[in-house]
Amino acid sequence: MSIVLVTGGSGLVGKAIQWVIENEPVGSRFGRKDREEWIFIGSKDGDLRDFDSTKRIFEKYRPTHVIHLAALVGGLFSNMKYKATFLRDNLLINDNVIELSHQYKVEKLVSCLSTCVFPDQVKYPLSESSVHLGPPHHSNFGYAHGKRLVDVQNHAYYEQYGDKFTSVIPTNIFGPWDNYDLEDSHVIPGLLHKCLLAKRNDTPFVISGTGKPLRQFIYSRDLAKLMVWALHEYDEIEPIILSPAEDEEVSIKDVSDAIVQAIGFQGDYRFDTSKADGQFRKPASNAKLLEKLGDFEFTPFASALQESADWFVQNYATARTGKVSSPQV
């Protein structure tokens, strides 16, 4: 019997993995294996910043495999304001999970990183080989370095002990169970919330910037399938980017148009071009993923956005619409 422990099981990606495990056929490349038990833990199960608390979790479940999603997460505002907190909390969480995965002889550990680990000044498209070629952007260097060091630890534990610890790097994730804080969320959940309020309050839906920047988005349930695949089949220590192809980039205007349609907003909708756009594009290559996996059918963006919007509207009362101030563990 294999026991798969998922940290951060109550968050965006954890809930998506749980959905995939419950809905994918047993034995498929993206589903659970026969005689495989999946355990999803959240903050109520223990504080992963504390070694003894984390050890009690490992002692209780004795996992053979771990998918590590837990992190202190936030939007740009939090990352800029609390650099030391984001660095230290994530260092503690990651170190405890990695060290205890070693102590309890976990056969495979897959951690989830972020594209923010990449250098600020780097040649595009982003690739797995460019993670350590320069410092990350100053605005979130605390969180970025905390995440980047997971890759360093994975290599150190493999070279010293032979542990099969690896990591994945998804592009911009969205889907059910996201964080919809208006002031401190990522672009899709933030705009979904803003548009829904504009519809309910009969106020304008105004997006900052021109809408021209491009981003690669991955639906949380597609990412979940790929993470289950990585747990079972991806055997390298080097990280792997999980993303649709570069030619599937979506502009912020296209995102906003899709949100207006998904929410059914019919009011005043416009872009505030006096506001800055930010980085125009930061494409990542999924060549390694396709080489290792073969073809994969990503959910069309419009369909995934509609499913996400429907979930948010139906679950608005209990969705995360306030500040994220504690680890999603």
C-alpha positions in Angstrom: 0.0 0.0 0.0 1.3 3.4 -1.0 0.4 6.5 1.0 0.5 9.9 -0.7 0.5 12.9 1.6 -0.5 16.2 0.0 0.5 19.3 2.0 -1.5 22.5 1.3 -4.4 20.2 0.6 -7.0 22.9 1.3 -5.6 25.4 -1.3 -6.1 26.0 -5.0 -3.9 23.2 -6.3 -4.6 20.8 -3.4 -8.3 20.9 -4.0 -7.7 20.4 -7.7 -5.6 17.3 -7.0 -8.3 16.0 -4.7 -10.9 16.5 -7.5 -8.6 14.6 -10.0 -8.1 11.7 -7.6 -11.8 11.4 -7.1 -12.7 11.7 -10.8 -9.9 10.2 -12.9 -10.1 6.5 -13.6 -7.9 4.4 -11.2 -4.7 3.4 -13.0 -4.8 6.2 -15.6 -1.6 8.3 -16.1 -3.3 11.1 -14.2 -5.2 9.2 -11.6 -4.4 7.3 -8.4 -2.8 3.8 -8.6 -4.4 0.7 -7.3 -3.6 0.2 -3.6 -2.8 3.9 -3.2 -4.2 6.0 -0.4 -4.3 9.8 -0.7 -4.3 12.1 2.3 -4.8 15.8 2.1 -3.8 18.0 5.0 -4.4 21.7 5.7 -3.5 24.2 8.4 -5.8 22.6 10.9 -3.6 19.5 10.8 -0.5 21.2 12.0 1.9 24.1 11.5 4.6 23.1 9.0 6.8 25.9 10.1 7.3 24.0 13.3 9.5 20.9 13.1 7.9 18.9 15.9 4.4 19.7 14.5 5.5 18.5 11.0 7.1 15.4 12.5 3.8 14.5 14.2 2.1 14.6 10.8 4.8 12.3 9.2 4.6 10.0 12.2 0.9 9.8 12.0 0.6 9.0 8.3 4.0 7.6 7.4 3.8 8.6 3.8 5.6 6.7 1.0 5.1 9.7 -1.4 4.6 13.4 -0.8 3.3 16.2 -3.0 4.3 19.4 -1.3 2.1 22.4 -2.0 2.1 24.2 1.4 3.5 27.7 1.4 3.0 31.2 2.7 1.5 32.8 -0.4 0.2 36.2 -1.4 -0.1 38.7 -4.2 2.3 41.4 -5.2 1.5 43.8 -2.3 2.2 41.2 0.4 5.3 40.0 -1.3 6.7 43.5 -1.4 5.8 44.4 2.2 6.7 41.2 4.0 9.9 40.0 2.3 11.5 38.6 5.5 8.3 36.8 6.5 7.8 35.2 3.1 11.4 34.1 3.0 11.6 32.7 6.6 8.2 31.0 6.7 8.7 29.3 3.4 12.3 28.3 4.3 11.0 26.7 7.5 8.1 24.9 5.8 10.2 23.6 2.9 13.1 22.5 5.1 10.9 20.6 7.5 9.0 18.8 4.8 12.2 17.9 2.9 14.2 16.8 5.9 11.3 14.7 7.3 10.7 13.2 3.9 14.3 12.0 4.1 14.0 10.8 7.7 10.8 8.8 6.9 12.3 7.4 3.7 9.7 8.9 1.4 10.2 7.3 -2.0 9.2 10.4 -4.0 8.7 14.0 -3.1 7.3 16.5 -5.6 7.3 20.1 -4.6 5.5 23.0 -6.3 7.5 26.1 -7.2 6.6 29.2 -9.1 7.8 31.1 -12.2 8.9 33.8 -9.8 12.0 31.7 -9.1 13.4 32.7 -12.5 15.8 35.6 -12.8 14.5 39.0 -13.4 16.8 39.5 -16.4 16.8 36.3 -18.4 16.5 35.1 -22.0 13.0 34.1 -23.0 11.3 31.6 -23.2 12.0 30.5 -19.7 13.4 27.0 -19.4 14.4 24.7 -16.6 18.1 25.4 -17.1 17.7 29.2 -16.4 16.4 29.0 -12.8 19.7 30.0 -11.1 21.2 32.3 -13.8 20.6 35.5 -11.9 18.6 37.1 -9.0 14.8 37.1 -9.1 12.8 40.3 -9.3 13.3 42.5 -6.3 9.6 42.9 -5.6 9.2 39.3 -4.4 12.8 38.1 -3.8 11.9 36.8 -0.3 9.3 34.4 -1.6 11.3 33.6 -4.8 14.5 32.7 -2.9 12.5 30.6 -0.5 11.0 28.6 -3.4 14.3 28.5 -5.4 16.1 26.9 -2.5 13.8 23.9 -2.7 15.6 23.0 -6.0 18.9 23.4 -4.2 17.8 21.1 -1.4 16.5 18.5 -3.8 19.9 18.3 -5.5 21.7 18.2 -2.2 19.6 15.4 -0.8 19.9 13.4 -4.0 23.7 13.8 -4.2 24.3 13.0 -0.5 21.5 10.5 0.2 20.1 9.4 -3.2 16.6 10.8 -2.3 14.3 11.2 -5.3 13.1 14.7 -4.5 12.0 16.9 -7.4 9.9 19.9 -8.2 7.5 21.3 -10.8 7.2 24.9 -12.0 3.6 25.9 -13.2 2.8 29.1 -15.0 -0.1 31.3 -13.8 -2.6 29.0 -12.1 -6.3 29.6 -11.8 -9.4 27.6 -11.0 -11.9 26.8 -8.2 -10.8 27.4 -4.6 -8.5 30.3 -5.6 -7.8 33.4 -3.5 -10.2 36.2 -4.6 -8.9 39.0 -2.5 -9.5 42.2 -4.4 -6.3 43.9 -3.2 -3.8 41.0 -3.0 -4.8 38.2 -5.5 -3.5 37.1 -8.9 -5.1 38.5 -12.0 -7.9 36.1 -12.9 -9.4 35.6 -9.4 -9.0 39.3 -8.7 -10.8 40.3 -11.9 -13.5 37.7 -11.4 -14.3 39.2 -8.0 -14.2 42.7 -9.3 -16.5 41.9 -12.2 -19.0 40.1 -10.0 -19.2 43.1 -7.6 -19.6 45.5 -10.6 -22.5 43.4 -11.8 -24.2 43.2 -8.4 -23.6 46.9 -7.6 -24.3 48.2 -11.1 -20.9 49.9 -11.2 -18.3 50.1 -13.9 -15.8 47.2 -14.4 -12.5 49.0 -14.9 -9.2 47.1 -15.5 -5.9 48.8 -14.9 -3.6 49.1 -18.0 -4.2 48.6 -21.7 -5.0 44.9 -21.6 -2.2 44.1 -24.0 0.2 42.1 -21.8 0.3 38.3 -22.5 0.4 35.5 -19.9 0.4 31.7 -19.9 -2.3 30.4 -17.7 -2.8 26.8 -16.6 -6.1 25.5 -15.2 -5.7 24.1 -11.8 -7.3 20.7 -12.7 -4.9 20.4 -15.7 -2.0 21.2 -13.4 -3.3 18.6 -10.9 -3.3 15.9 -13.5 0.3 16.8 -14.5 1.4 16.7 -10.9 0.0 13.2 -10.4 1.8 12.2 -13.5 5.0 13.7 -12.2 4.7 11.8 -9.0 4.3 8.5 -10.8 6.5 9.0 -13.9 8.8 11.9 -13.8 12.2 10.6 -12.6 14.6 13.6 -12.8 15.7 15.8 -9.9 15.8 18.8 -12.2 12.5 20.8 -12.1 10.0 20.6 -15.0 7.8 23.5 -16.2 4.1 22.6 -16.4 2.3 24.9 -18.8 0.5 25.1 -22.1 2.7 26.1 -25.1 4.0 29.6 -25.7 1.6 30.1 -28.6 -1.3 29.7 -26.1 -0.6 32.9 -24.3 -3.7 35.0 -23.5 -3.8 38.8 -23.3 -5.2 40.5 -20.3 -7.9 41.9 -22.6 -8.9 38.4 -23.7 -9.0 37.4 -20.0 -11.2 40.3 -19.2 -13.5 39.6 -22.2 -13.9 36.0 -21.0 -14.7 37.1 -17.5 -17.3 39.6 -18.7 -19.0 36.8 -20.6 -18.6 34.2 -17.9 -20.1 36.5 -15.2 -22.8 37.8 -17.6 -21.7 41.5 -17.0 -23.5 44.0 -19.3 -22.5 47.3 -17.7 -19.7 49.8 -18.4 -16.5 47.9 -19.1 -13.3 49.7 -19.9 -9.5 49.8 -19.4 -7.7 52.6 -17.5 -4.8 53.2 -19.8 -3.3 55.7 -17.3 -2.2 52.8 -15.2 1.0 50.8 -15.9 0.8 47.5 -17.7 3.7 45.8 -16.0 5.9 43.3 -17.9 4.5 42.7 -21.4 5.2 38.9 -21.5 7.3 36.2 -19.8 6.8 33.1 -21.8 7.9 29.7 -20.6 8.8 26.7 -22.7 6.9 23.4 -22.1 9.2 21.5 -24.5 10.6 19.3 -21.7 7.1 18.4 -20.5 6.0 17.3 -24.0 9.2 15.4 -24.5 8.6 13.4 -21.3 4.9 13.1 -21.3 3.9 13.2 -25.0 0.8 15.0 -26.0 -1.5 16.4 -23.4 -5.0 17.9 -23.9 -5.2 21.1 -21.9 -8.7 22.4 -21.1 -9.5 25.3 -23.5 -9.1 28.6 -21.7 -12.6 29.8 -22.2 -14.1 26.6 -20.8 -11.7 26.6 -17.8 -12.5 30.2 -17.1 -16.3 29.5 -17.3 -15.9 26.6 -14.8 -13.9 28.8 -12.5 -16.4 31.7 -12.6 -19.3 29.3 -12.0 -17.6 27.9 -9.0 -16.8 31.3 -7.6 -20.4 32.6 -8.0 -21.8 29.5 -6.5 -19.4 29.5 -3.6 -19.0 33.2 -3.0 -20.1 33.1 0.6 -17.3 30.7 1.6 -14.6 31.6 -1.0 -11.4 33.2 0.1 -12.1 36.9 -0.5 -10.0 38.4 2.2 -6.3 38.7 2.9 -4.1 35.5 2.9 -2.1 36.0 6.1 -1.3 32.5 7.1 0.4 29.5 5.4 -1.8 27.5 3.1 -0.7 24.3 4.8 
